[in-house]
């Protein structure tokens, strides 16, 4: 049987890149998505061009995302798993006392919510054919109240989306896993020096755990916090 194929969004660094490395080590061929291929080149060089396909794609753009899925299938001859992981965070306040200018909120909402939805919509027909696996990156911020935090609200949307996708796909053989990380050491959290953090590889471990289960086992949610994180 040919090596399985996984498409990973947000693969140029952080959790996505760590997962790509573990997936290739586990025998996957990977399609790597970020907004430019330049940022993917070092990872593709490490993983080897036989195992890794770089794809420039804005996950908030339907033509980009559907094209990335199509190119993955054409290049590798199939699609077995998709990791909808691309995300952005900007600080916000609804009272207006702190945070980024509202003009900067749009990209975060489009990437985190519409991007995950379009990735699912583009990939699920293929995953239904392969009886494949969709993994989404939510957050513990999508389980708890974070005062003034629109990023948290985007991740609440991903929490609901994962459940709605699973409900629609229940009889297709597609498995759906929502991974909800606590604080992870990546570019996104570089400004947080005060908090305990996981390594990106800790979340990659969780993704690979879900993918390794037998076809009859659908791991729906995995919450991983660094020891010492409260909520
Ligand atoms: N770090 C944490 O503490 C933490 C905790 C919980 C959940 N998460 C979630 O984990 C996921 C990965 O985050 P990370 O911490 O690994 O962050 P990161 O290191 O900043 O990586 C973010 C990735 O998303 C890509 N990306 C951003 N916008 C995109 C778009 N519109 N289209 C395609 N790719 C896009 C970036 O690629 P380019 O910039 O090269 O396009 C990059 O590869 C996100 O969904 C994040 O919300 C992170």
py3Dmol code that shows the C-alpha trace and the ligand (Angstrom):
import py3Dmol

protein = """\
ATOM      1  CA  UNK A   1       0.000   0.000   0.000  1.00  0.00           C
ATOM      2  CA  UNK A   2       1.261   3.528  -0.838  1.00  0.00           C
ATOM      3  CA  UNK A   3       2.344   5.798   2.001  1.00  0.00           C
ATOM      4  CA  UNK A   4      -0.631   7.810   3.306  1.00  0.00           C
ATOM      5  CA  UNK A   5      -0.990  11.487   2.413  1.00  0.00           C
ATOM      6  CA  UNK A   6      -1.704  14.363   4.801  1.00  0.00           C
ATOM      7  CA  UNK A   7      -2.356  18.020   3.998  1.00  0.00           C
ATOM      8  CA  UNK A   8      -1.325  20.401   6.795  1.00  0.00           C
ATOM      9  CA  UNK A   9      -2.309  24.089   6.876  1.00  0.00           C
ATOM     10  CA  UNK A  10      -0.148  26.495   8.844  1.00  0.00           C
ATOM     11  CA  UNK A  11       2.821  24.257   8.133  1.00  0.00           C
ATOM     12  CA  UNK A  12       5.585  26.853   7.804  1.00  0.00           C
ATOM     13  CA  UNK A  13       6.367  26.942  11.528  1.00  0.00           C
ATOM     14  CA  UNK A  14       5.100  26.111  15.020  1.00  0.00           C
ATOM     15  CA  UNK A  15       2.592  23.312  15.540  1.00  0.00           C
ATOM     16  CA  UNK A  16       2.057  22.654  11.819  1.00  0.00           C
ATOM     17  CA  UNK A  17       5.766  22.264  11.063  1.00  0.00           C
ATOM     18  CA  UNK A  18       6.300  20.012  14.102  1.00  0.00           C
ATOM     19  CA  UNK A  19       3.403  17.834  12.972  1.00  0.00           C
ATOM     20  CA  UNK A  20       4.767  17.641   9.430  1.00  0.00           C
ATOM     21  CA  UNK A  21       8.088  16.337  10.773  1.00  0.00           C
ATOM     22  CA  UNK A  22       6.389  13.674  12.892  1.00  0.00           C
ATOM     23  CA  UNK A  23       4.032  12.688  10.083  1.00  0.00           C
ATOM     24  CA  UNK A  24       6.888  12.117   7.637  1.00  0.00           C
ATOM     25  CA  UNK A  25       8.787  10.163  10.306  1.00  0.00           C
ATOM     26  CA  UNK A  26       5.645   8.015  10.662  1.00  0.00           C
ATOM     27  CA  UNK A  27       5.531   7.323   6.915  1.00  0.00           C
ATOM     28  CA  UNK A  28       3.200  10.037   5.612  1.00  0.00           C
ATOM     29  CA  UNK A  29       3.747  12.119   2.516  1.00  0.00           C
ATOM     30  CA  UNK A  30       2.729  15.689   3.310  1.00  0.00           C
ATOM     31  CA  UNK A  31       1.308  18.674   1.437  1.00  0.00           C
ATOM     32  CA  UNK A  32       2.402  21.778   3.330  1.00  0.00           C
ATOM     33  CA  UNK A  33       0.284  24.925   3.203  1.00  0.00           C
ATOM     34  CA  UNK A  34       1.280  28.475   4.124  1.00  0.00           C
ATOM     35  CA  UNK A  35       0.690  31.843   2.485  1.00  0.00           C
ATOM     36  CA  UNK A  36       3.997  31.692   0.622  1.00  0.00           C
ATOM     37  CA  UNK A  37       6.213  28.810  -0.445  1.00  0.00           C
ATOM     38  CA  UNK A  38       9.351  30.773   0.585  1.00  0.00           C
ATOM     39  CA  UNK A  39       8.546  30.100   4.234  1.00  0.00           C
ATOM     40  CA  UNK A  40       8.057  26.391   3.503  1.00  0.00           C
ATOM     41  CA  UNK A  41      11.332  25.860   1.641  1.00  0.00           C
ATOM     42  CA  UNK A  42      13.541  25.056   4.675  1.00  0.00           C
ATOM     43  CA  UNK A  43      11.070  22.418   5.889  1.00  0.00           C
ATOM     44  CA  UNK A  44      10.700  20.877   2.425  1.00  0.00           C
ATOM     45  CA  UNK A  45      14.501  20.773   2.144  1.00  0.00           C
ATOM     46  CA  UNK A  46      14.661  18.894   5.461  1.00  0.00           C
ATOM     47  CA  UNK A  47      11.849  16.465   4.683  1.00  0.00           C
ATOM     48  CA  UNK A  48      12.804  15.838   1.057  1.00  0.00           C
ATOM     49  CA  UNK A  49      10.805  16.679  -2.045  1.00  0.00           C
ATOM     50  CA  UNK A  50       9.624  13.073  -2.439  1.00  0.00           C
ATOM     51  CA  UNK A  51       7.801  13.375   0.887  1.00  0.00           C
ATOM     52  CA  UNK A  52       6.812  17.056   1.025  1.00  0.00           C
ATOM     53  CA  UNK A  53       4.922  19.284  -1.408  1.00  0.00           C
ATOM     54  CA  UNK A  54       4.899  23.048  -0.648  1.00  0.00           C
ATOM     55  CA  UNK A  55       1.684  24.887  -1.522  1.00  0.00           C
ATOM     56  CA  UNK A  56       1.097  28.652  -1.329  1.00  0.00           C
ATOM     57  CA  UNK A  57      -2.467  29.124  -0.134  1.00  0.00           C
ATOM     58  CA  UNK A  58      -4.463  31.575   1.939  1.00  0.00           C
ATOM     59  CA  UNK A  59      -6.906  29.353   3.810  1.00  0.00           C
ATOM     60  CA  UNK A  60      -9.482  32.155   3.797  1.00  0.00           C
ATOM     61  CA  UNK A  61      -9.671  32.003  -0.015  1.00  0.00           C
ATOM     62  CA  UNK A  62     -11.861  29.276  -1.510  1.00  0.00           C
ATOM     63  CA  UNK A  63     -10.014  29.073  -4.827  1.00  0.00           C
ATOM     64  CA  UNK A  64      -6.699  28.721  -2.969  1.00  0.00           C
ATOM     65  CA  UNK A  65      -7.934  26.035  -0.581  1.00  0.00           C
ATOM     66  CA  UNK A  66      -9.834  23.964  -3.109  1.00  0.00           C
ATOM     67  CA  UNK A  67      -6.824  24.278  -5.449  1.00  0.00           C
ATOM     68  CA  UNK A  68      -4.460  23.069  -2.698  1.00  0.00           C
ATOM     69  CA  UNK A  69      -6.579  19.963  -2.116  1.00  0.00           C
ATOM     70  CA  UNK A  70      -6.775  19.290  -5.852  1.00  0.00           C
ATOM     71  CA  UNK A  71      -3.019  19.707  -6.331  1.00  0.00           C
ATOM     72  CA  UNK A  72      -2.313  17.407  -3.375  1.00  0.00           C
ATOM     73  CA  UNK A  73      -4.441  14.638  -4.870  1.00  0.00           C
ATOM     74  CA  UNK A  74      -2.939  15.117  -8.335  1.00  0.00           C
ATOM     75  CA  UNK A  75       0.623  15.084  -6.978  1.00  0.00           C
ATOM     76  CA  UNK A  76       0.387  12.241  -4.470  1.00  0.00           C
ATOM     77  CA  UNK A  77      -2.570  10.316  -5.916  1.00  0.00           C
ATOM     78  CA  UNK A  78      -4.821  10.566  -2.858  1.00  0.00           C
ATOM     79  CA  UNK A  79      -5.594  12.249   0.439  1.00  0.00           C
ATOM     80  CA  UNK A  80      -5.911  10.405   3.762  1.00  0.00           C
ATOM     81  CA  UNK A  81      -5.687  13.090   6.449  1.00  0.00           C
ATOM     82  CA  UNK A  82      -6.038  16.850   6.738  1.00  0.00           C
ATOM     83  CA  UNK A  83      -4.810  18.998   9.610  1.00  0.00           C
ATOM     84  CA  UNK A  84      -6.725  22.320   9.576  1.00  0.00           C
ATOM     85  CA  UNK A  85      -4.272  24.181  11.753  1.00  0.00           C
ATOM     86  CA  UNK A  86      -3.547  27.631  10.252  1.00  0.00           C
ATOM     87  CA  UNK A  87      -4.342  30.404  12.703  1.00  0.00           C
ATOM     88  CA  UNK A  88      -3.634  33.969  13.741  1.00  0.00           C
ATOM     89  CA  UNK A  89      -4.002  35.839  16.995  1.00  0.00           C
ATOM     90  CA  UNK A  90      -4.255  39.575  17.574  1.00  0.00           C
ATOM     91  CA  UNK A  91      -4.997  41.103  20.985  1.00  0.00           C
ATOM     92  CA  UNK A  92      -8.472  42.636  21.287  1.00  0.00           C
ATOM     93  CA  UNK A  93     -10.762  44.524  23.629  1.00  0.00           C
ATOM     94  CA  UNK A  94     -14.479  45.095  23.020  1.00  0.00           C
ATOM     95  CA  UNK A  95     -14.481  48.016  25.463  1.00  0.00           C
ATOM     96  CA  UNK A  96     -11.724  49.578  23.455  1.00  0.00           C
ATOM     97  CA  UNK A  97      -9.353  49.978  26.369  1.00  0.00           C
ATOM     98  CA  UNK A  98      -6.629  47.795  24.940  1.00  0.00           C
ATOM     99  CA  UNK A  99      -5.728  45.661  21.933  1.00  0.00           C
ATOM    100  CA  UNK A 100      -5.295  45.967  18.205  1.00  0.00           C
ATOM    101  CA  UNK A 101      -7.162  48.374  15.974  1.00  0.00           C
ATOM    102  CA  UNK A 102     -10.433  46.714  14.813  1.00  0.00           C
ATOM    103  CA  UNK A 103      -9.176  46.970  11.217  1.00  0.00           C
ATOM    104  CA  UNK A 104      -6.751  44.172  12.157  1.00  0.00           C
ATOM    105  CA  UNK A 105      -9.469  41.831  13.450  1.00  0.00           C
ATOM    106  CA  UNK A 106     -10.691  40.738  10.027  1.00  0.00           C
ATOM    107  CA  UNK A 107      -7.754  38.535   9.016  1.00  0.00           C
ATOM    108  CA  UNK A 108      -7.877  36.687  12.330  1.00  0.00           C
ATOM    109  CA  UNK A 109     -11.583  35.896  12.027  1.00  0.00           C
ATOM    110  CA  UNK A 110     -11.274  34.933   8.369  1.00  0.00           C
ATOM    111  CA  UNK A 111      -8.241  32.705   8.939  1.00  0.00           C
ATOM    112  CA  UNK A 112      -9.361  31.010  12.140  1.00  0.00           C
ATOM    113  CA  UNK A 113     -13.052  30.499  11.323  1.00  0.00           C
ATOM    114  CA  UNK A 114     -13.630  30.743   7.579  1.00  0.00           C
ATOM    115  CA  UNK A 115     -10.227  29.159   6.892  1.00  0.00           C
ATOM    116  CA  UNK A 116     -11.010  26.078   8.967  1.00  0.00           C
ATOM    117  CA  UNK A 117     -14.475  25.839   7.383  1.00  0.00           C
ATOM    118  CA  UNK A 118     -13.182  26.142   3.814  1.00  0.00           C
ATOM    119  CA  UNK A 119     -10.441  23.597   4.523  1.00  0.00           C
ATOM    120  CA  UNK A 120     -13.066  21.146   5.742  1.00  0.00           C
ATOM    121  CA  UNK A 121     -15.361  21.854   2.780  1.00  0.00           C
ATOM    122  CA  UNK A 122     -12.546  21.422   0.264  1.00  0.00           C
ATOM    123  CA  UNK A 123     -11.177  18.231   1.818  1.00  0.00           C
ATOM    124  CA  UNK A 124     -14.180  16.271   3.051  1.00  0.00           C
ATOM    125  CA  UNK A 125     -15.332  14.862  -0.307  1.00  0.00           C
ATOM    126  CA  UNK A 126     -11.819  13.385  -0.732  1.00  0.00           C
ATOM    127  CA  UNK A 127     -11.692  12.204   2.878  1.00  0.00           C
ATOM    128  CA  UNK A 128     -15.086  10.534   2.481  1.00  0.00           C
ATOM    129  CA  UNK A 129     -13.687   8.586  -0.488  1.00  0.00           C
ATOM    130  CA  UNK A 130     -10.571   7.528   1.451  1.00  0.00           C
ATOM    131  CA  UNK A 131     -12.404   7.062   4.806  1.00  0.00           C
ATOM    132  CA  UNK A 132      -9.845   9.554   6.037  1.00  0.00           C
ATOM    133  CA  UNK A 133      -9.298  11.784   9.028  1.00  0.00           C
ATOM    134  CA  UNK A 134      -9.824  15.531   9.638  1.00  0.00           C
ATOM    135  CA  UNK A 135      -7.948  17.083  12.566  1.00  0.00           C
ATOM    136  CA  UNK A 136      -8.629  20.688  13.566  1.00  0.00           C
ATOM    137  CA  UNK A 137      -6.625  22.916  15.886  1.00  0.00           C
ATOM    138  CA  UNK A 138      -8.904  24.599  18.381  1.00  0.00           C
ATOM    139  CA  UNK A 139      -7.631  25.915  21.693  1.00  0.00           C
ATOM    140  CA  UNK A 140      -8.408  25.799  25.384  1.00  0.00           C
ATOM    141  CA  UNK A 141      -9.386  29.434  24.647  1.00  0.00           C
ATOM    142  CA  UNK A 142     -12.332  27.825  22.812  1.00  0.00           C
ATOM    143  CA  UNK A 143     -13.522  26.174  26.047  1.00  0.00           C
ATOM    144  CA  UNK A 144     -13.330  29.014  28.571  1.00  0.00           C
ATOM    145  CA  UNK A 145     -14.205  32.700  28.873  1.00  0.00           C
ATOM    146  CA  UNK A 146     -11.368  35.092  28.049  1.00  0.00           C
ATOM    147  CA  UNK A 147     -12.413  38.697  28.795  1.00  0.00           C
ATOM    148  CA  UNK A 148     -12.376  40.881  25.670  1.00  0.00           C
ATOM    149  CA  UNK A 149     -10.722  38.209  23.579  1.00  0.00           C
ATOM    150  CA  UNK A 150     -11.997  37.787  20.000  1.00  0.00           C
ATOM    151  CA  UNK A 151      -9.347  35.121  19.306  1.00  0.00           C
ATOM    152  CA  UNK A 152     -11.022  33.026  22.000  1.00  0.00           C
ATOM    153  CA  UNK A 153     -14.384  33.514  20.243  1.00  0.00           C
ATOM    154  CA  UNK A 154     -12.891  32.294  16.941  1.00  0.00           C
ATOM    155  CA  UNK A 155     -11.745  29.148  18.740  1.00  0.00           C
ATOM    156  CA  UNK A 156     -15.210  28.665  20.298  1.00  0.00           C
ATOM    157  CA  UNK A 157     -16.386  28.679  16.673  1.00  0.00           C
ATOM    158  CA  UNK A 158     -13.855  25.952  15.831  1.00  0.00           C
ATOM    159  CA  UNK A 159     -15.090  23.902  18.821  1.00  0.00           C
ATOM    160  CA  UNK A 160     -18.626  24.043  17.450  1.00  0.00           C
ATOM    161  CA  UNK A 161     -17.501  23.523  13.862  1.00  0.00           C
ATOM    162  CA  UNK A 162     -15.655  20.315  14.719  1.00  0.00           C
ATOM    163  CA  UNK A 163     -18.776  18.913  16.376  1.00  0.00           C
ATOM    164  CA  UNK A 164     -21.013  19.930  13.477  1.00  0.00           C
ATOM    165  CA  UNK A 165     -18.619  18.406  10.932  1.00  0.00           C
ATOM    166  CA  UNK A 166     -18.414  15.170  12.902  1.00  0.00           C
ATOM    167  CA  UNK A 167     -22.202  14.984  13.116  1.00  0.00           C
ATOM    168  CA  UNK A 168     -22.551  15.437   9.355  1.00  0.00           C
ATOM    169  CA  UNK A 169     -19.819  12.894   8.600  1.00  0.00           C
ATOM    170  CA  UNK A 170     -20.825  10.252  11.125  1.00  0.00           C
ATOM    171  CA  UNK A 171     -21.850   7.686   8.503  1.00  0.00           C
ATOM    172  CA  UNK A 172     -19.073   8.385   5.995  1.00  0.00           C
ATOM    173  CA  UNK A 173     -16.201   6.641   7.784  1.00  0.00           C
ATOM    174  CA  UNK A 174     -14.436  10.009   8.187  1.00  0.00           C
ATOM    175  CA  UNK A 175     -12.981  10.581  11.648  1.00  0.00           C
ATOM    176  CA  UNK A 176     -12.877  14.093  13.145  1.00  0.00           C
ATOM    177  CA  UNK A 177     -10.533  15.171  15.921  1.00  0.00           C
ATOM    178  CA  UNK A 178     -10.423  18.559  17.630  1.00  0.00           C
ATOM    179  CA  UNK A 179      -7.083  19.227  19.329  1.00  0.00           C
ATOM    180  CA  UNK A 180      -7.290  21.975  21.933  1.00  0.00           C
ATOM    181  CA  UNK A 181      -3.849  23.140  23.048  1.00  0.00           C
ATOM    182  CA  UNK A 182      -3.087  25.261  26.048  1.00  0.00           C
ATOM    183  CA  UNK A 183      -0.138  27.641  25.777  1.00  0.00           C
ATOM    184  CA  UNK A 184       2.477  26.415  23.277  1.00  0.00           C
ATOM    185  CA  UNK A 185       5.914  27.920  22.635  1.00  0.00           C
ATOM    186  CA  UNK A 186       5.609  29.291  19.066  1.00  0.00           C
ATOM    187  CA  UNK A 187       5.839  32.686  17.363  1.00  0.00           C
ATOM    188  CA  UNK A 188       2.215  33.247  18.394  1.00  0.00           C
ATOM    189  CA  UNK A 189       3.088  33.232  22.094  1.00  0.00           C
ATOM    190  CA  UNK A 190       6.597  34.729  21.974  1.00  0.00           C
ATOM    191  CA  UNK A 191       5.306  37.766  23.904  1.00  0.00           C
ATOM    192  CA  UNK A 192       4.189  35.556  26.831  1.00  0.00           C
ATOM    193  CA  UNK A 193       7.314  34.970  28.889  1.00  0.00           C
ATOM    194  CA  UNK A 194       5.392  34.586  32.153  1.00  0.00           C
ATOM    195  CA  UNK A 195       3.441  31.388  31.466  1.00  0.00           C
ATOM    196  CA  UNK A 196       4.185  27.647  31.391  1.00  0.00           C
ATOM    197  CA  UNK A 197       4.254  26.443  27.802  1.00  0.00           C
ATOM    198  CA  UNK A 198       4.185  23.202  25.855  1.00  0.00           C
ATOM    199  CA  UNK A 199       6.518  22.524  22.954  1.00  0.00           C
ATOM    200  CA  UNK A 200       5.011  22.354  19.460  1.00  0.00           C
ATOM    201  CA  UNK A 201       6.087  18.698  19.386  1.00  0.00           C
ATOM    202  CA  UNK A 202       3.744  18.008  22.323  1.00  0.00           C
ATOM    203  CA  UNK A 203       0.781  18.949  20.129  1.00  0.00           C
ATOM    204  CA  UNK A 204       2.213  17.038  17.170  1.00  0.00           C
ATOM    205  CA  UNK A 205       2.289  13.990  19.488  1.00  0.00           C
ATOM    206  CA  UNK A 206      -1.430  14.463  20.174  1.00  0.00           C
ATOM    207  CA  UNK A 207      -2.260  14.735  16.467  1.00  0.00           C
ATOM    208  CA  UNK A 208      -0.272  11.601  15.673  1.00  0.00           C
ATOM    209  CA  UNK A 209      -1.950   9.746  18.556  1.00  0.00           C
ATOM    210  CA  UNK A 210      -5.369  10.421  17.017  1.00  0.00           C
ATOM    211  CA  UNK A 211      -4.181   9.457  13.527  1.00  0.00           C
ATOM    212  CA  UNK A 212      -2.629   6.179  14.740  1.00  0.00           C
ATOM    213  CA  UNK A 213      -5.862   4.770  16.133  1.00  0.00           C
ATOM    214  CA  UNK A 214      -7.560   1.970  14.223  1.00  0.00           C
ATOM    215  CA  UNK A 215     -10.286   2.914  11.703  1.00  0.00           C
ATOM    216  CA  UNK A 216     -12.973   1.985  14.232  1.00  0.00           C
ATOM    217  CA  UNK A 217     -11.690   4.447  16.847  1.00  0.00           C
ATOM    218  CA  UNK A 218     -12.637   8.116  16.430  1.00  0.00           C
ATOM    219  CA  UNK A 219     -10.835  10.320  18.972  1.00  0.00           C
ATOM    220  CA  UNK A 220     -13.055  13.409  18.975  1.00  0.00           C
ATOM    221  CA  UNK A 221     -11.315  15.792  21.379  1.00  0.00           C
ATOM    222  CA  UNK A 222      -7.858  16.101  22.869  1.00  0.00           C
ATOM    223  CA  UNK A 223      -7.110  18.849  25.400  1.00  0.00           C
ATOM    224  CA  UNK A 224      -3.435  19.351  26.220  1.00  0.00           C
ATOM    225  CA  UNK A 225      -2.249  21.975  28.690  1.00  0.00           C
ATOM    226  CA  UNK A 226       1.220  22.592  30.050  1.00  0.00           C
ATOM    227  CA  UNK A 227       1.407  21.449  33.631  1.00  0.00           C
ATOM    228  CA  UNK A 228       0.498  24.448  35.769  1.00  0.00           C
ATOM    229  CA  UNK A 229      -1.850  26.231  33.342  1.00  0.00           C
ATOM    230  CA  UNK A 230      -5.126  26.999  35.123  1.00  0.00           C
ATOM    231  CA  UNK A 231      -7.747  27.539  32.353  1.00  0.00           C
TER     232      UNK A 231
END
"""
ligand_1 = """\
48
LIG
N 0.731 28.698 20.263
C -0.268 28.482 21.114
O -0.135 28.700 22.339
C -1.572 27.952 20.617
C -2.506 27.513 21.573
C -3.724 27.027 21.126
C -4.001 26.952 19.790
N -3.083 27.397 18.880
C -3.438 27.300 17.479
O -2.497 26.484 16.839
C -2.464 26.795 15.447
C -1.017 26.958 15.004
O -0.479 28.058 15.723
P 1.060 28.188 16.102
O 1.122 28.461 17.545
O 1.823 27.073 15.517
O 1.355 29.583 15.383
P 2.486 30.082 14.389
O 3.804 29.512 14.740
O 2.304 31.560 14.322
O 2.042 29.424 12.986
C 0.887 29.840 12.327
C 0.856 29.173 10.970
O -0.352 29.532 10.291
C -0.021 29.988 8.979
N -1.044 30.915 8.527
C -1.499 32.032 9.152
N -2.471 32.598 8.439
C -2.655 31.832 7.326
C -3.523 31.882 6.213
N -4.432 32.867 6.089
N -3.428 30.917 5.280
C -2.521 29.922 5.392
N -1.672 29.803 6.428
C -1.746 30.755 7.376
C 1.363 30.591 9.129
O 2.035 30.576 7.881
P 2.534 31.876 7.058
O 2.593 33.030 8.028
O 3.886 31.451 6.559
O 1.500 32.028 6.004
C 2.018 29.599 10.088
O 2.477 28.471 9.373
C -3.324 28.046 15.279
O -4.612 27.664 14.839
C -3.411 28.586 16.682
O -4.548 29.382 16.884
C -1.871 27.874 19.256
"""
view = py3Dmol.view(width=600, height=400)
view.addModel(protein, "pdb")
view.setStyle({"model": 0}, {"cartoon": {"style": "trace"}})
view.addModel(ligand_1, "xyz")
view.setStyle({"model": 1}, {"stick": {}})
view.zoomTo()
view.show()
